[in-house]
Amino acid sequence: MHQHHLEFSAELPDDRSEKLRYFGLTAVVGVLLLLNLLGVWKTVFGIDTAAILAVIAGYRTFYNAVAGLLERRITADLAIAAAVVAALAVGEYLAAAEAMFIMLIGEGLEGYAAKRTSTAITRFVEQMPRKARLLRDGEEVEVDAAALLPGDLILVRAGERIPADGVIEQGDSAIDESTITGESLPADKGPGDEVFSGTLNGHGLLRVRVTRAGEETTLARVIRLVEEARTRKAPVERLADRYARYFVPALFTAAALTYYFTSDWMRTVAVLIIGCPCALILATPTAMVAAIGGLARRGILVRGGSALQLASKADTIVFDKTGTVTEGRFEILKILALEGDENHVLRLAAIAESGSDHMLARVIVEEARRRGLELPQPDDARIVPGRGVECRFEGRTLRAGNTALLEQSGVAVSDAILAEAAQLGATPVLVSQDGRLAGAILMRDRVREGVKEAVHQLEHLDITHLVILTGDRRRAAEAIAREIGISNVEAELLPEQKVEKLRQYISQGRRVAMVGDGVNDAPALATAHVGIAVSGASDITAEAADVVYMPRPLDRLPKLFDVARRAVSTAWLNIILFAGVVNVVAVGIASTGVVGPLGAAIFHQVASLFVILNSLRLLRVERARRHGGLLHRLGHR
């Protein structure tokens, strides 16, 4: 996967051997530097070990400095490289080695903060059906799914994934389309209905005429959208390099003036070393790593400093519905009884549904058992694919299912019940006995715990543009949105339509965070400035995301944006106070000759320590609050 949008240039490679080489180098440099300080091992072949360590530890810094110059960019690496070269030139080897050791530590922190994984899409593709049952001259032939062509007729058995997009020619079933639409409830499908690759056939035997196969299927387009969106993300500039554009020329000017007025190389080198921006290099990664650690302790896993930097600027939060705002698990919202009471209607439905493994049937049976209702086994139970169930019980005919089931059996359906179900965004399970409508059970996806609190806290953080984008039915989406306090809803969207909506928001200048869980959300998560995958997300969704939110309740989500803002504010404080004001004063002192190169090196060690201590405050994740100070506004630049 692509890593180009990460914030840090000094990024640890994903390859395990490269990581071991990096940590090995840091450990060796640290130990040998300590031995040099203790006078145990001062020289190798007559060369000061500190000078050797400075060169070995500084190769990446020297490379970045030269690369920046060739690209006409001024970076913090340039100042450090210049200071180290100057220190080596005048024999201040220990000061040079110490500066480079701090750089190695900074690179390690940056690499840790930018760490990513990139195998989920491959794993997901490997789970897809590789074989298909092709019907050729009436005979079933097993072929590679990749070899299917538009116009082919394929057979899909119950429990199998559909290997290509197509149209059902024969058979009825309930298709789990959550990978494409995000809809948690299986879609009832019959002849003439479209089905998508990667979706799961429920209980029916289907004959499907292929319309799109291979790289042209809907699922293949979803995976392509993830890749394309990841490549579209612009790189995020290091805060340190943004500041270095001004600081480095000023430092070089101060060093030049010191030499011009004093002709003292040692003072000049002391100016370069005391102004050496080690504190500047540590300013951002220490803040980001501390913030990432604090969030991780609360189950919010942030993949890199760039994600925090972008989250700090978010003014628009887009939510998927199914599995994100809701749990993807249905509950009984209301029971409407036309005969007897609620328990009577529930008992009739549970008896009829007792032999079904449909999601709604399981919820109905579980609720009846929870209420202690007696559920004897029915006679002649029969599942009607895509419609519901019917059975005989104590000489009566019971039916439980959708409108189509009852209408085909001549049962009159109440318009008032259907209207109430639509108003609530609920799915009605209609119950009849002996041709009379006994009542209905209205069911809806359960709202995730903590969503209302999250919406309130986000608004408290002045993130007021909240939107739901979903592939679900409009009425269901609007009902959920009303309940949790979100007014902007876009429903019945395919993955590419979600991506287009996000691009519209981004083109309007909005800083967008997307929260989702299903495979259908992956392209949108990759398109947003910050993609957030909630607990239970598929591997491919988590891979597309910048943040993985692990807790089941959603009430901790605002902490991500609160801590991100504080992390950026802390980084700016580190830069302005410790790497700015303190360094300016120190450069002035060094230019007078009060401290030499080694004293200068010790000074910026102390400045670096203060940067680290200031950043460690972020390990405490506090209650979300408003941010409107100067440092927060600087982070929005």
C-alpha positions in Angstrom: 0.0 0.0 0.0 1.0 3.6 -0.4 2.6 5.6 2.4 3.2 8.8 0.6 0.7 10.9 2.7 2.5 10.3 6.0 3.9 13.3 7.8 7.4 12.2 8.6 10.3 11.9 6.2 12.4 9.8 8.6 10.1 6.8 8.5 11.0 3.4 9.7 10.7 0.9 6.9 8.1 -1.8 7.2 10.6 -4.6 6.5 11.6 -6.3 9.7 15.3 -6.6 8.8 15.5 -2.8 8.1 13.9 -2.1 11.5 16.4 -4.3 13.2 19.3 -2.6 11.4 18.0 0.8 12.6 17.6 -0.2 16.2 20.9 -2.0 16.1 22.6 1.2 14.8 21.0 3.3 17.5 22.0 0.9 20.3 25.6 0.6 19.0 26.0 4.4 18.7 24.5 5.0 22.2 26.8 2.4 23.8 30.0 3.6 22.1 29.1 7.2 22.8 28.8 6.3 26.5 32.1 4.5 26.5 33.8 7.5 24.8 32.4 9.8 27.5 33.8 7.4 30.2 37.1 7.4 28.5 37.0 3.6 28.0 37.3 3.5 24.2 38.5 6.8 22.8 40.1 5.9 19.5 40.1 3.4 16.7 43.2 3.2 14.5 44.1 6.6 15.8 40.7 8.2 15.0 38.5 9.5 17.7 35.5 7.1 18.1 33.2 10.1 18.5 34.1 11.4 15.0 33.4 7.9 13.6 30.1 7.7 15.4 29.0 11.2 14.2 29.6 10.1 10.5 27.9 6.7 10.9 24.9 8.0 12.8 24.6 11.1 10.5 24.5 9.5 7.1 20.6 9.9 6.9 20.8 13.5 8.0 23.5 14.3 5.5 21.6 12.6 2.8 18.3 14.5 3.6 20.2 17.8 3.8 21.8 17.4 0.4 18.5 16.1 -1.1 16.7 19.2 0.3 19.3 21.5 -1.2 19.0 19.8 -4.6 15.3 20.3 -4.4 15.8 23.9 -3.2 14.2 23.2 0.2 15.5 24.4 3.5 15.0 21.7 6.2 16.0 21.2 9.8 18.4 18.5 8.6 20.5 21.2 6.8 21.3 23.1 10.1 22.2 19.9 11.9 24.4 18.7 9.1 26.2 22.0 9.0 26.7 22.1 12.7 28.1 18.6 12.8 30.5 19.2 9.8 31.7 22.4 11.5 32.2 20.6 14.9 34.2 17.9 13.1 36.3 20.5 11.3 37.4 22.1 14.6 37.9 18.8 16.4 34.8 18.9 18.6 34.0 15.3 17.9 32.0 14.6 21.0 29.6 17.5 20.4 29.1 16.2 16.8 28.4 12.6 17.9 26.0 13.7 20.6 24.0 15.8 18.1 23.7 12.9 15.7 22.7 10.5 18.5 19.7 12.8 19.3 18.9 12.8 15.6 18.8 9.0 15.6 16.4 9.1 18.6 14.2 11.6 16.7 14.1 9.4 13.6 13.0 6.5 15.8 10.2 8.5 17.3 9.1 9.6 13.8 9.2 6.1 12.5 7.2 4.8 15.4 4.5 7.5 14.9 4.3 6.8 11.2 4.2 3.0 11.4 1.6 1.3 9.1 0.5 -2.1 7.9 -0.5 -3.0 4.4 -1.8 -6.5 3.8 -5.5 -6.3 4.3 -6.6 -5.9 0.7 -4.5 -8.9 -0.3 -6.1 -11.0 2.4 -9.6 -9.9 1.4 -9.1 -10.7 -2.2 -7.8 -14.1 -1.3 -11.1 -14.8 0.5 -13.1 -14.3 -2.7 -14.3 -17.3 -4.7 -11.6 -18.5 -7.1 -14.0 -20.9 -8.8 -17.4 -20.6 -10.4 -20.1 -23.1 -11.4 -20.6 -22.4 -15.1 -23.7 -23.8 -16.8 -22.7 -24.9 -20.3 -25.3 -26.7 -22.4 -27.2 -27.6 -19.3 -24.2 -29.1 -17.6 -22.4 -27.7 -14.5 -18.7 -27.1 -15.1 -16.3 -25.7 -12.6 -14.1 -22.9 -14.0 -11.9 -20.1 -12.7 -13.9 -17.1 -11.6 -11.5 -14.9 -13.5 -12.4 -16.7 -16.7 -16.1 -15.7 -16.6 -17.4 -13.5 -19.3 -20.5 -11.3 -19.6 -23.4 -13.5 -20.8 -22.2 -16.6 -19.0 -24.8 -18.4 -16.9 -23.6 -19.5 -13.5 -25.0 -21.5 -10.6 -24.7 -20.2 -7.0 -25.5 -22.5 -4.2 -26.7 -21.5 -0.7 -23.9 -20.2 1.5 -21.6 -19.4 -1.4 -20.2 -16.0 -2.4 -21.3 -14.8 -5.8 -18.2 -14.7 -8.1 -19.4 -12.0 -10.6 -21.9 -9.2 -11.0 -25.1 -10.4 -12.7 -28.9 -10.7 -12.9 -30.9 -13.6 -11.3 -32.6 -15.6 -14.0 -34.0 -18.3 -11.7 -34.3 -18.7 -7.9 -35.1 -16.6 -4.8 -32.8 -15.9 -1.9 -31.8 -13.4 0.8 -28.4 -12.0 -0.2 -26.0 -10.5 2.3 -24.8 -7.4 0.5 -23.1 -5.7 3.4 -19.7 -5.7 1.6 -21.2 -3.5 -1.1 -24.1 -1.5 0.4 -23.4 -1.7 4.1 -27.0 -2.8 4.7 -27.0 -5.2 7.6 -30.3 -6.9 6.7 -30.0 -9.4 3.8 -31.7 -8.2 0.6 -34.5 -10.3 -0.8 -33.7 -11.1 -4.4 -35.5 -12.9 -7.2 -35.6 -13.2 -11.0 -34.7 -9.9 -12.6 -32.8 -8.6 -9.6 -29.1 -7.6 -9.8 -26.5 -9.3 -7.6 -22.9 -8.3 -6.9 -19.6 -10.1 -6.8 -18.4 -10.8 -3.2 -21.9 -10.9 -1.7 -23.1 -14.0 0.1 -26.0 -16.1 -1.1 -28.3 -17.1 1.8 -30.6 -20.1 1.4 -31.6 -20.3 -2.2 -30.2 -22.0 -5.3 -29.6 -19.2 -7.9 -29.0 -19.1 -11.6 -27.3 -15.9 -12.5 -26.5 -14.3 -15.9 -23.1 -12.6 -15.6 -23.1 -8.9 -16.5 -19.6 -7.9 -15.2 -16.7 -10.1 -14.3 -13.1 -9.9 -13.2 -11.7 -6.4 -12.9 -15.0 -4.8 -14.0 -17.1 -6.1 -11.0 -18.5 -3.8 -8.4 -16.2 -5.3 -5.7 -13.1 -4.9 -7.9 -14.1 -1.2 -8.4 -14.4 -0.8 -4.6 -10.8 -2.1 -4.2 -9.6 0.1 -7.0 -11.2 3.1 -5.4 -9.3 2.4 -2.1 -6.0 2.4 -4.0 -6.8 5.5 -6.1 -8.0 7.4 -3.0 -4.8 6.6 -1.1 -2.7 7.9 -4.0 -4.7 11.1 -4.1 -3.9 12.2 -0.5 -1.5 15.1 -0.5 1.7 14.9 1.7 1.5 16.7 5.1 4.5 19.0 5.7 6.5 18.4 8.9 5.9 21.3 11.3 9.7 21.3 12.0 10.4 21.9 8.3 7.8 24.6 8.1 9.6 26.4 10.9 13.1 25.6 9.6 12.5 27.7 6.5 12.9 30.8 8.7 15.1 29.5 11.5 17.9 27.9 9.5 18.8 31.0 7.4 18.7 33.1 10.6 21.1 30.6 12.4 23.5 30.7 9.4 23.4 34.5 9.4 24.1 34.6 13.2 27.1 32.2 12.7 28.4 34.3 9.8 28.1 37.5 11.8 29.9 35.9 14.8 32.9 35.0 12.7 32.8 38.3 10.9 33.1 40.3 14.1 35.3 37.9 16.1 37.3 35.8 13.6 36.9 33.0 16.2 36.1 29.6 14.7 35.3 28.1 18.1 32.7 30.8 18.8 31.2 30.3 15.4 31.0 26.5 15.8 29.5 27.0 19.3 26.8 29.2 17.7 26.0 26.5 15.1 25.9 23.7 17.8 23.9 25.6 20.4 21.5 26.6 17.6 21.5 23.1 16.3 17.7 22.3 16.0 17.6 19.0 17.9 14.8 20.3 20.0 13.1 21.4 16.8 13.5 17.9 15.3 12.0 16.4 18.5 9.3 19.0 18.8 6.7 17.3 16.6 7.4 13.5 16.9 7.6 13.6 20.7 4.2 15.3 20.9 2.7 12.9 18.3 4.1 9.8 19.9 2.9 10.9 23.4 -0.6 11.7 22.0 -0.7 8.4 20.1 0.3 6.5 23.3 -2.3 8.3 25.4 -5.1 7.5 22.8 -3.9 3.9 22.4 -4.4 3.3 26.2 -8.0 4.2 25.6 -8.4 1.9 22.5 -8.0 4.6 19.8 -5.2 3.4 17.5 -3.7 6.2 15.4 -1.4 5.1 12.5 0.8 8.2 12.3 1.5 11.8 13.2 0.0 13.0 9.9 -3.4 11.5 11.0 -3.3 13.5 14.2 -2.3 16.6 12.4 -5.1 16.3 9.9 -7.6 15.3 12.6 -6.8 18.5 14.5 -8.1 20.5 11.5 -11.3 18.5 11.0 -14.5 20.5 10.7 -16.7 17.9 9.0 -17.4 14.4 10.4 -19.1 11.9 8.0 -20.6 8.8 9.5 -21.6 5.5 7.8 -24.9 4.2 9.4 -24.9 0.4 9.5 -22.3 -1.0 11.9 -21.0 2.5 12.8 -23.8 4.7 14.1 -25.8 1.4 14.6 -24.5 -2.0 15.8 -25.5 -4.0 12.7 -27.8 -6.1 15.1 -31.5 -5.8 14.9 -33.8 -5.2 17.9 -37.6 -5.1 18.4 -38.6 -1.5 18.3 -42.4 -2.0 18.7 -45.0 -4.7 18.6 -48.4 -3.8 17.1 -51.2 -6.1 18.1 -54.5 -6.3 16.1 -55.5 -9.6 17.9 -54.7 -10.2 21.5 -51.8 -8.4 23.1 -48.1 -8.0 22.3 -47.1 -11.3 23.8 -49.8 -13.1 21.7 -48.4 -11.6 18.4 -44.8 -12.3 19.5 -45.6 -15.9 20.4 -47.3 -16.6 17.0 -44.3 -15.0 15.2 -41.7 -17.0 17.2 -43.5 -20.3 16.7 -43.6 -19.7 12.9 -39.9 -18.5 12.9 -38.5 -21.1 15.2 -37.0 -23.2 12.4 -35.6 -20.2 10.5 -31.9 -19.0 10.7 -32.8 -15.6 9.4 -31.4 -12.6 11.4 -34.8 -11.2 12.2 -36.2 -14.7 13.1 -33.4 -15.2 15.6 -34.2 -11.9 17.3 -37.9 -12.7 17.5 -37.4 -16.2 19.0 -34.8 -14.9 21.5 -37.2 -12.1 22.7 -40.1 -14.6 23.1 -37.8 -16.9 25.2 -36.6 -14.0 27.2 -40.3 -13.2 28.1 -40.8 -16.8 29.1 -43.4 -17.6 26.3 -44.0 -21.2 25.5 -42.9 -22.1 22.0 -44.1 -25.6 20.9 -42.8 -26.9 17.6 -45.0 -26.1 14.6 -46.1 -28.6 11.9 -45.2 -28.4 8.2 -43.0 -25.3 8.6 -41.8 -24.0 5.2 -39.5 -21.1 4.3 -40.6 -19.0 1.5 -37.4 -17.5 0.0 -37.2 -13.8 0.1 -40.6 -13.5 1.8 -40.8 -15.2 5.2 -42.1 -18.5 6.7 -45.4 -20.3 7.0 -46.5 -23.3 9.1 -49.4 -25.2 10.6 -49.9 -25.0 14.4 -52.9 -26.5 16.3 -54.9 -26.6 13.1 -54.2 -23.0 12.2 -52.0 -21.5 9.4 -49.4 -19.1 10.7 -47.4 -16.8 8.5 -44.6 -14.3 9.5 -42.8 -12.2 6.9 -43.0 -9.3 4.6 -45.8 -7.7 2.7 -45.2 -9.9 -0.4 -45.7 -13.1 1.7 -49.1 -12.0 3.1 -50.4 -10.5 -0.1 -49.6 -13.6 -2.1 -51.6 -15.5 0.5 -54.6 -13.2 0.2 -54.1 -11.5 3.6 -55.1 -7.8 3.8 -52.2 -5.7 5.0 -52.8 -2.6 7.1 -51.6 0.6 5.5 -51.4 2.2 8.9 -48.9 -0.4 10.1 -46.8 0.1 7.0 -46.9 3.9 7.4 -45.8 3.7 11.1 -43.0 1.4 10.1 -41.8 3.8 7.4 -42.0 6.7 9.8 -39.8 4.9 12.3 -37.4 3.6 9.6 -38.3 0.1 10.8 -38.6 -3.3 9.0 -42.1 -4.8 9.7 -42.5 -8.5 10.3 -46.2 -9.1 9.6 -47.9 -11.9 11.4 -51.1 -13.6 10.3 -53.2 -16.6 11.4 -55.8 -18.3 9.2 -55.8 -15.5 6.7 -56.2 -12.6 9.2 -53.6 -10.1 10.1 -52.8 -10.6 13.8 -50.2 -7.8 14.1 -46.7 -6.7 13.2 -43.3 -6.6 14.9 -41.3 -3.5 13.9 -37.6 -4.1 14.0 -34.6 -1.8 13.5 -30.9 -1.8 13.7 -29.8 -1.0 17.2 -28.2 2.4 17.8 -24.6 2.1 19.0 -24.1 3.0 22.6 -22.6 6.5 23.1 -23.5 7.9 19.7 -25.7 10.7 21.1 -23.0 11.7 23.6 -20.4 11.7 20.8 -22.5 14.0 18.6 -23.0 16.4 21.5 -19.3 16.4 22.4 -18.3 17.0 18.7 -20.6 20.0 18.6 -19.0 21.2 21.8 -15.6 21.0 20.0 -17.1 23.3 17.3 -17.3 20.4 14.8 -20.9 21.1 13.8 -21.1 19.8 10.2 -22.1 16.2 10.9 -23.4 14.0 8.0 -24.6 10.4 7.6 -23.8 8.7 4.2 -25.2 5.3 3.9 -26.3 2.7 1.4 -29.3 1.9 3.5 -32.9 3.0 2.8 -33.6 6.7 3.2 -36.5 6.3 5.8 -34.3 4.0 8.0 -31.4 6.4 7.8 -33.4 9.5 8.5 -35.1 7.9 11.5 -31.7 7.0 13.1 -30.3 10.5 12.3 -33.3 12.1 14.1 -32.7 10.0 17.1 -29.0 10.8 17.5 -29.3 14.5 16.5 -27.8 14.6 13.0 -29.8 16.6 10.4 -27.7 15.9 7.2 -28.4 12.5 5.6 -27.6 11.0 2.2 -29.0 7.5 1.7 -29.1 4.7 -0.8 -25.5 5.4 -2.0 -23.1 3.0 -3.6 -19.4 3.1 -2.5 -18.4 5.3 -5.5 -21.2 7.7 -4.7 -20.0 8.0 -1.1 -16.5 8.9 -2.5 -18.0 11.5 -4.8 -19.9 13.1 -1.9 -16.6 13.3 0.1 -14.8 14.9 -2.9 -17.5 17.5 -3.0 -17.0 18.4 0.6 -13.2 18.5 0.1 -13.6 20.7 -3.0 -15.6 23.1 -0.8 -12.6 23.5 1.5 -13.8 21.3 4.3 -11.5 19.2 6.4 -13.2 15.8 6.4 -13.1 12.8 8.7 -15.0 9.7 7.7 -16.1 7.1 10.2 -17.1 3.6 8.9 -16.8 -0.1 9.3 -17.8 -2.1 6.2 -15.8 -2.9 3.0 -18.2 -0.6 1.2 -16.8 2.3 3.4 -13.1 1.6 2.5 -12.9 3.9 -0.5 -14.5 6.7 1.4 -12.2 6.2 4.4 -9.2 6.4 2.0 -10.6 9.5 0.3 -11.2 11.5 3.5 -8.5 13.6 5.1 -8.8 11.2 8.1 -10.4 7.8 7.8 -11.6 6.2 11.1 -12.5 2.5 11.2 -14.7 1.5 14.2 -14.5 -1.8 16.1 -15.7 -4.8 14.1 -14.4 -3.2 10.9 -13.3 -5.6 8.1 -9.5 -5.9 7.4 -9.7 -4.0 4.2 -11.6 -1.1 5.9 -9.0 -1.0 8.8 -6.3 -0.9 6.1 -7.9 2.1 4.4 -8.2 4.0 7.6 -5.8 6.3 9.4 -7.4 5.5 12.8 -8.8 2.3 14.2 -11.4 3.0 17.0 -11.6 -0.1 19.2 -14.2 0.6 21.9 -17.8 -0.5 21.3 -19.4 2.7 22.6 -18.8 5.7 20.4 -18.6 8.2 23.1 -14.8 8.3 23.1 -14.6 9.4 19.5 -14.4 13.1 20.3 -11.2 12.5 22.3 -9.4 11.8 19.1 -10.1 15.3 17.8 -9.5 16.9 21.2 -6.1 15.2 21.7 -5.1 15.8 18.1 -5.6 19.5 18.6 -3.6 19.4 21.8 -0.9 17.5 20.1 -0.5 20.1 17.4 -0.7 22.9 20.0 2.0 21.1 22.0 4.2 20.7 19.0 3.9 24.4 18.2 4.7 25.3 21.9 7.8 23.1 21.6 8.9 24.8 18.4 8.2 28.4 19.4 9.4 28.3 23.0 12.1 25.6 23.3 13.3 25.5 19.7 12.7 29.2 19.1 12.9 31.6 22.0 15.4 29.6 24.0 17.6 28.9 21.0 17.7 32.6 20.0 18.8 33.5 23.6 21.3 30.7 23.6 22.8 31.7 20.2 23.3 35.2 21.6 25.1 33.9 24.6 27.3 31.5 22.5 28.3 34.4 20.2 29.9 36.2 23.2 32.2 33.2 23.9 30.7 32.4 27.3 30.2 28.7 26.3 32.3 26.6 23.9 31.1 23.9 21.5 30.9 21.2 24.2 28.9 23.5 26.5 26.7 24.3 23.6 26.1 20.6 23.0 25.1 20.1 26.7 22.8 23.1 26.5 20.7 21.7 23.6 20.6 18.4 25.4 18.7 20.2 28.2 16.5 22.0 25.7 15.6 18.6 24.1 14.8 17.2 27.6 12.3 20.0 28.2 10.7 19.3 24.8 10.2 15.6 25.8 8.8 16.5 29.2 6.4 19.0 27.8 5.2 16.4 25.2 4.7 13.7 27.9 1.7 15.7 29.2 -0.2 14.4 26.3 -0.2 10.9 27.8 -3.1 12.1 29.9 -6.2 12.1 27.7 -8.6 14.6 29.2 -12.2 15.3 28.7 -13.0 16.9 25.4 -13.1 20.7 25.5 -13.1 23.7 23.3 -9.9 24.9 21.7 -9.6 28.4 20.4 -6.1 29.6 21.4 -3.3 30.9 19.3 -1.4 27.6 19.2 -4.5 25.8 18.0 -5.0 28.4 15.2 -1.4 28.0 14.2 -2.1 24.3 13.8 -4.9 25.1 11.3 -2.6 27.0 9.0 
